[in-house]
Amino acid sequence: MGCGPIGMNVIEVARERGAAVYACDINPERLDVAEHLGAVPLLSDEHLEKRVLEITNGEGMPVVIECAGVASVMEQAVQLVVPGGRVVIVGLVKRGVNLSLPGLDFTRKELTLHGSRTEVGNFPEAIELLHSGRLKFADMTTHLNMWQAPEIFAELAQKPDKYYKGILLNSEL
């Protein structure tokens, strides 16, 4: 859930590990990128739960990974997961933002809720995946001159979607 830079990396790692990946977002352009990376795109609208249940023969997804950082999306993840499934919250909300999870569904589904920020011991695997060239998303970044950072950030304040993912480099471009 969520096809920003974190979501795109999650898509690729899940795909690399052999998972069939479905990606949802409210932005059709981001869904196009997700599809390019090997995910089946699902528009996140009022019909998302119905489509997930159709795809899964009424069961729900075995694992739902939330990458949007939006409380309502985190709450919706419980509706999309299969009984006995796992919800992983990767997205960050601002301090003080609370979630309201449906208690009956949480218990009835016997789901596992896991928060994830970084996992100890995964950095060697991540570096190997990046080095292997098997991940496409890394090639979709925009390299920017860090010495132009003030101008770049001023531009991003006016056009937040100008770069999908930017990397500031300490060199003249």
Buried (B, 14 or more C-beta within 10 A) or exposed (E): BBBBBBBBBBBBBBBBEEBEBBBBBBBEEBBEBBBEBBBEBBBBEEEBEEBBBEBBEEBBBEBBBBBBBBBEBBBBBBBBBBEEBBBBBBBEBEEEEEEEBEEEEEEEBEBEBEEEEEEEEEEEEBEEBEEEEEBBBBEBEEEBBEBEEEEBEEEEEEEEEEBBBBEEEEEEE
